[in-house]
Amino acid sequence: MSTNEPGQPPITSTSWTSALDTPRVALAIGAHPDDVEFGAGGTLAKWADHGCVVHHVVCTDGSKGTWDVEADLPSLVERRQGEQREAGRRLSGERAGEVRFLGAVDGELEPTVEHRIGIVRAIRELRPDVVLGHDPWKRYRLHPDHRAAGLLTCDAVVAARDPHFFPDVGPSHHRPSHLFLFEADEPDHVEDVTASVGRKLDALHAHESQFESTMHAADAAELAAFDERITARLAELGAPHGVELAEVFKRISDL
């Protein structure tokens, strides 16, 4: 599986941490519906099993997520929102929190102040201990929405923690303890997801509209092959750390 496929980081790094204590609240921010499940689904499911409430923010409307040139795009947007809500339920069960949509047009997301405020509001209202998002500095990541969503996440963490940034947004300033970047160019933190991989895959399966275009799974056999590719990649990521299956991140804890 290529490192440029969704959610796939490099394997190597020089200094690693592992197994963060389960946060009370996590906020995962993706460019599109399904990005969070690819990048951090196993970790979020594991944390939910241990009591973490998991919230989602999706930056775009997902309206480009089809190869059908005749597609009804407003219907696709509605469908993808429903799929994301279902994916959140499959990941986190009773610990599933809110799913918020910023509503930017798929493929046209920009790191604007308006979008940053939307994420600042989510951080201040939901009070996460850990924020997760795309690594905006991943080299050769072509999709502009991933870069923009990562910048928005990092910029919003800075703004949300400071009482003088957007003082009228949200109940009060809030400083998360950790920022985890998935698809990271230089990962340095590993989470064992051996016990939660089934829920990661189940949550990915909620995104049925993406079977053909993103997962290359037009039938049951191809969907099984997709599952095998994801699991094999998680095994590759875990092997250097003596973990059967793992997700890895760039961890920033000096926030």
Buried (B, 14 or more C-beta within 10 A) or exposed (E): BEBEBBBBBBBEBEEEEBEBEBBBBBBBBBBBBBBBBBBBBBBBBBBBBEEBBBBBBBBBBBBBBBEEEEBEBEEBBEBBBBBBBBBBBBBBEEBBBBBBBBEBBBBEBEBEEEBBBBBBBBBBBBBBBBBBBBBBBBEEBEBEBBBBBBBBBBBBBBBBBEEEBBEEBBEEBBEBBBBBBBBBBBBBBBBBBBEBBBBBBBBBBBBBBBBBEBBBBEEEEBBEBBBEBBBEBBBBBBEBBEBBBBBBBBBBEEE
